[in-house]
Amino acid sequence: MLTQFKHAAARAARRAGLLCGGAVLMIVGLAFLTFSLWLHLSLVYGAVFAATVLGFAYFGIGLLIVGIAAAGERRMPPEDHPPVPVSKRPPPADGPAIVEAFLYGMQAGTNAKKS
């Protein structure tokens, strides 16, 4: 049980690290693209036009992201299966009560994902 928890924690840490690294690289790339677009627009149309275009673009993207976040996630309708009985509590371990409660919750979550 503890080995499964260690592997799950390692996978979660790896995923979080990769996501953070990817996000940082995307932000750096966005900065370079913004600078490139600024140079082009300011040379062709002037600095005021370039600032207006970039401002509206970032404002529009921000509105889209806020709209997506406000919409929430769609939940699937419940299926017509009978409820799955909750398994009995595993025998107590030798650790502190909070660790037992955490491991019991992890086991319940694993059982819920399987069904």
Summary of the structure (lengths in Angstrom):
residues: 115
radius of gyration: 24.7
end to end distance: 18.8
largest distance: 73.8
contacts: 204
relative contact order: 0.08
helix: 75%
strand: 0%
